């Protein structure tokens, strides 16, 4: 892609995933808005802050923060990870909770939950069930 072209949201997500080791065999996983976007909630990433960093969880190593990447060393149980289009992501419930932690405004939090529900990624029941694999 030419340097003058603006990358698409998916291109930004894929670049961060590749560099951070969140591809199929890596130890990292994307979470937050980027994971929700890959799961199919297409409104995530179309926000008024296009430079929002992609959150990457990797409990096995310390990643460096950049303008496009927010690292986290939080626990990452195997049941919280799904592979979407070759990229390791947290499952929708975990991704949504991680996203809500970074939204300062209660209205923005409600909008995020509504967008995840509208995309049929999760439900109130699944959010209440708490952590664990989706088949439990």
Secondary structure as a PSIPRED ss2 file (coil, helix, strand):
# PSIPRED VFORMAT (PSIPRED V4.0)

   1 X C   1.000  0.000  0.000
   2 X C   1.000  0.000  0.000
   3 X C   1.000  0.000  0.000
   4 X C   1.000  0.000  0.000
   5 X C   1.000  0.000  0.000
   6 X C   1.000  0.000  0.000
   7 X C   1.000  0.000  0.000
   8 X C   1.000  0.000  0.000
   9 X H   0.000  1.000  0.000
  10 X H   0.000  1.000  0.000
  11 X H   0.000  1.000  0.000
  12 X H   0.000  1.000  0.000
  13 X H   0.000  1.000  0.000
  14 X H   0.000  1.000  0.000
  15 X H   0.000  1.000  0.000
  16 X H   0.000  1.000  0.000
  17 X H   0.000  1.000  0.000
  18 X H   0.000  1.000  0.000
  19 X H   0.000  1.000  0.000
  20 X H   0.000  1.000  0.000
  21 X C   1.000  0.000  0.000
  22 X C   1.000  0.000  0.000
  23 X E   0.000  0.000  1.000
  24 X C   1.000  0.000  0.000
  25 X C   1.000  0.000  0.000
  26 X C   1.000  0.000  0.000
  27 X C   1.000  0.000  0.000
  28 X C   1.000  0.000  0.000
  29 X E   0.000  0.000  1.000
  30 X E   0.000  0.000  1.000
  31 X E   0.000  0.000  1.000
  32 X H   0.000  1.000  0.000
  33 X H   0.000  1.000  0.000
  34 X H   0.000  1.000  0.000
  35 X H   0.000  1.000  0.000
  36 X H   0.000  1.000  0.000
  37 X H   0.000  1.000  0.000
  38 X H   0.000  1.000  0.000
  39 X H   0.000  1.000  0.000
  40 X C   1.000  0.000  0.000
  41 X C   1.000  0.000  0.000
  42 X C   1.000  0.000  0.000
  43 X C   1.000  0.000  0.000
  44 X C   1.000  0.000  0.000
  45 X C   1.000  0.000  0.000
  46 X C   1.000  0.000  0.000
  47 X C   1.000  0.000  0.000
  48 X C   1.000  0.000  0.000
  49 X C   1.000  0.000  0.000
  50 X C   1.000  0.000  0.000
  51 X C   1.000  0.000  0.000
  52 X C   1.000  0.000  0.000
  53 X C   1.000  0.000  0.000
  54 X E   0.000  0.000  1.000
  55 X E   0.000  0.000  1.000
  56 X E   0.000  0.000  1.000
  57 X E   0.000  0.000  1.000
  58 X C   1.000  0.000  0.000
  59 X C   1.000  0.000  0.000
  60 X C   1.000  0.000  0.000
  61 X C   1.000  0.000  0.000
  62 X C   1.000  0.000  0.000
  63 X C   1.000  0.000  0.000
  64 X C   1.000  0.000  0.000
  65 X C   1.000  0.000  0.000
  66 X E   0.000  0.000  1.000
  67 X C   1.000  0.000  0.000
  68 X C   1.000  0.000  0.000
  69 X E   0.000  0.000  1.000
  70 X E   0.000  0.000  1.000
  71 X E   0.000  0.000  1.000
  72 X E   0.000  0.000  1.000
  73 X C   1.000  0.000  0.000
  74 X C   1.000  0.000  0.000
  75 X C   1.000  0.000  0.000
  76 X C   1.000  0.000  0.000
  77 X C   1.000  0.000  0.000
  78 X H   0.000  1.000  0.000
  79 X H   0.000  1.000  0.000
  80 X H   0.000  1.000  0.000
  81 X E   0.000  0.000  1.000
  82 X E   0.000  0.000  1.000
  83 X E   0.000  0.000  1.000
  84 X E   0.000  0.000  1.000
  85 X C   1.000  0.000  0.000
  86 X C   1.000  0.000  0.000
  87 X E   0.000  0.000  1.000
  88 X E   0.000  0.000  1.000
  89 X E   0.000  0.000  1.000
  90 X E   0.000  0.000  1.000
  91 X C   1.000  0.000  0.000
  92 X H   0.000  1.000  0.000
  93 X H   0.000  1.000  0.000
  94 X H   0.000  1.000  0.000
  95 X H   0.000  1.000  0.000
  96 X H   0.000  1.000  0.000
  97 X H   0.000  1.000  0.000
  98 X H   0.000  1.000  0.000
  99 X H   0.000  1.000  0.000
 100 X H   0.000  1.000  0.000
 101 X H   0.000  1.000  0.000
 102 X C   1.000  0.000  0.000
 103 X C   1.000  0.000  0.000
 104 X C   1.000  0.000  0.000
 105 X C   1.000  0.000  0.000
 106 X H   0.000  1.000  0.000
 107 X H   0.000  1.000  0.000
 108 X H   0.000  1.000  0.000
 109 X H   0.000  1.000  0.000
 110 X H   0.000  1.000  0.000
 111 X H   0.000  1.000  0.000
 112 X H   0.000  1.000  0.000
 113 X H   0.000  1.000  0.000
 114 X H   0.000  1.000  0.000
 115 X H   0.000  1.000  0.000
 116 X H   0.000  1.000  0.000
 117 X H   0.000  1.000  0.000
 118 X H   0.000  1.000  0.000
 119 X C   1.000  0.000  0.000
 120 X C   1.000  0.000  0.000
 121 X C   1.000  0.000  0.000
 122 X C   1.000  0.000  0.000
 123 X C   1.000  0.000  0.000
 124 X H   0.000  1.000  0.000
 125 X H   0.000  1.000  0.000
 126 X H   0.000  1.000  0.000
 127 X H   0.000  1.000  0.000
 128 X H   0.000  1.000  0.000
 129 X H   0.000  1.000  0.000
 130 X C   1.000  0.000  0.000
 131 X C   1.000  0.000  0.000
 132 X C   1.000  0.000  0.000
 133 X C   1.000  0.000  0.000
 134 X C   1.000  0.000  0.000
 135 X C   1.000  0.000  0.000
 136 X C   1.000  0.000  0.000
